[in-house]
């Protein structure tokens, strides 16, 4: 199922976003996927990952 077929909740902007810098928004779907999109171009689509993949990304040490 692609991001366009999912219904996402409220999109939240990343806390590290600046006023004029590039940033991302994140939202959770009702089926457990996480959508990630460019806040400057929200209609161009979203990357969809599983909740487990998103959690692993957030807790990884890059």
FISEDO-391424 format. One line per field, with one value per residue: x, y, z of N, C-alpha, C, O in turn; residue in three letters. Coordinates in steps of 0.05 Angstrom, whole numbers, plus 5000, padded with zeros to 4 digits. Layout:
BEGIN
n_u: X/... .
n_v: Y/... .
n_w: Z/... .
ca_u: X/... .
ca_v: Y/... .
ca_w: Z/... .
c_u: X/... .
c_v: Y/... .
c_w: Z/... .
o_u: X/... .
o_v: Y/... .
o_w: Z/... .
type: ala/... .
This chain:
BEGIN
n_u: 5017/5014/5035/4998/4951/4940/4912/4933/4945/4951/5000/5065/5116/5187/5226/5276/5274/5286/5269/5274/5298/5307/5260/5227/5163/5123/5077/5029/4996/4930/4938/4987/5033/5085/5088/5131/5148/5167/5165/5162/5140/5089/5051/5076/5084/5097/5145/5137/5143/5150/5125/5162/5210/5215/5220/5269/5303/5299/5323/5373/5444/5473 .
n_v: 4976/5043/5109/5146/5119/5114/5138/5190/5216/5276/5317/5329/5377/5370/5378/5401/5437/5496/5566/5580/5536/5470/5420/5364/5331/5289/5235/5190/5132/5101/5047/5035/5050/5098/5162/5204/5268/5323/5386/5433/5419/5390/5363/5332/5279/5223/5188/5123/5083/5026/5025/5001/5006/5062/5072/5045/5077/5126/5113/5098/5105/5149 .
n_w: 5000/4981/5001/4983/4987/5040/5101/5137/5203/5240/5213/5235/5245/5243/5302/5297/5257/5220/5210/5154/5132/5102/5119/5151/5155/5197/5203/5231/5207/5209/5205/5223/5195/5181/5156/5119/5098/5055/5083/5054/5006/5009/4977/4941/4953/4998/5037/5060/5117/5161/5229/5263/5234/5234/5289/5298/5267/5295/5343/5330/5327/5290 .
ca_u: 5000/5029/5028/4974/4927/4937/4902/4951/4935/4963/5028/5081/5142/5210/5234/5301/5269/5290/5249/5277/5314/5291/5252/5208/5139/5118/5050/5024/4970/4914/4947/5013/5055/5094/5092/5151/5146/5180/5145/5159/5126/5073/5034/5092/5084/5109/5158/5123/5159/5136/5130/5187/5232/5217/5231/5297/5317/5301/5340/5400/5466/5484 .
ca_v: 5000/5067/5131/5160/5103/5114/5162/5198/5235/5303/5319/5345/5386/5362/5398/5414/5453/5525/5582/5579/5513/5447/5404/5343/5327/5260/5229/5161/5123/5084/5019/5032/5060/5125/5178/5225/5284/5350/5406/5454/5408/5368/5350/5316/5251/5217/5162/5107/5062/5014/5038/4989/5019/5090/5071/5038/5101/5146/5104/5090/5125/5155 .
ca_w: 5000/4979/5018/4973/4994/5069/5114/5159/5223/5239/5205/5254/5235/5259/5322/5290/5233/5223/5196/5125/5124/5095/5142/5145/5172/5202/5212/5233/5195/5226/5202/5236/5179/5187/5132/5121/5074/5055/5091/5034/4983/5020/4958/4922/4962/5024/5041/5080/5130/5183/5255/5273/5220/5243/5316/5295/5257/5316/5365/5320/5331/5264 .
c_u: 5018/5019/5003/4949/4922/4925/4920/4937/4947/4992/5042/5108/5164/5218/5259/5298/5273/5269/5250/5292/5295/5284/5232/5184/5135/5090/5047/4997/4955/4922/4975/5037/5061/5100/5112/5150/5161/5159/5141/5144/5109/5056/5050/5095/5098/5123/5143/5141/5142/5142/5156/5211/5237/5229/5261/5313/5320/5320/5368/5420/5480/5511 .
c_v: 5025/5089/5145/5145/5102/5140/5168/5217/5262/5301/5338/5352/5378/5385/5412/5432/5483/5540/5580/5555/5490/5430/5383/5343/5297/5257/5199/5155/5106/5055/5015/5042/5089/5139/5200/5241/5310/5371/5429/5445/5385/5352/5332/5287/5248/5190/5148/5085/5050/5028/5027/5001/5047/5090/5064/5062/5121/5138/5096/5113/5129/5167 .
c_w: 5000/4997/5009/4980/5024/5079/5138/5178/5219/5232/5224/5242/5254/5278/5315/5265/5239/5208/5166/5115/5116/5119/5133/5164/5174/5211/5213/5220/5215/5225/5212/5220/5188/5160/5138/5096/5077/5062/5071/5009/4992/5000/4938/4931/4988/5023/5064/5091/5152/5209/5267/5260/5229/5271/5315/5286/5279/5338/5356/5326/5305/5266 .
o_u: 5035/4997/4987/4927/4902/4928/4921/4919/4953/5007/5033/5121/5160/5217/5264/5318/5266/5252/5229/5298/5272/5300/5222/5186/5141/5079/5060/4978/4966/4914/4986/5059/5044/5115/5111/5152/5168/5139/5121/5136/5113/5048/5038/5108/5110/5114/5138/5152/5123/5163/5171/5231/5259/5246/5277/5335/5342/5332/5385/5412/5497/5523 .
o_v: 5027/5088/5155/5156/5091/5160/5151/5232/5270/5286/5360/5335/5378/5408/5434/5441/5493/5528/5578/5553/5490/5428/5383/5355/5282/5274/5184/5171/5097/5039/4993/5042/5103/5129/5213/5230/5318/5373/5442/5462/5362/5330/5319/5271/5267/5172/5160/5070/5062/5042/5042/5007/5056/5107/5076/5066/5133/5155/5089/5136/5113/5173 .
o_w: 5017/5008/5026/4980/5032/5066/5157/5170/5197/5244/5229/5231/5278/5270/5325/5254/5260/5194/5153/5091/5123/5138/5111/5186/5156/5226/5198/5221/5235/5242/5209/5230/5200/5144/5159/5074/5100/5048/5071/4993/4983/5006/4921/4916/4999/5008/5084/5075/5162/5211/5280/5273/5232/5277/5330/5295/5283/5351/5372/5330/5298/5245 .
type: unk/unk/unk/unk/unk/unk/unk/unk/unk/unk/unk/unk/unk/unk/unk/unk/unk/unk/unk/unk/unk/unk/unk/unk/unk/unk/unk/unk/unk/unk/unk/unk/unk/unk/unk/unk/unk/unk/unk/unk/unk/unk/unk/unk/unk/unk/unk/unk/unk/unk/unk/unk/unk/unk/unk/unk/unk/unk/unk/unk/unk/unk .
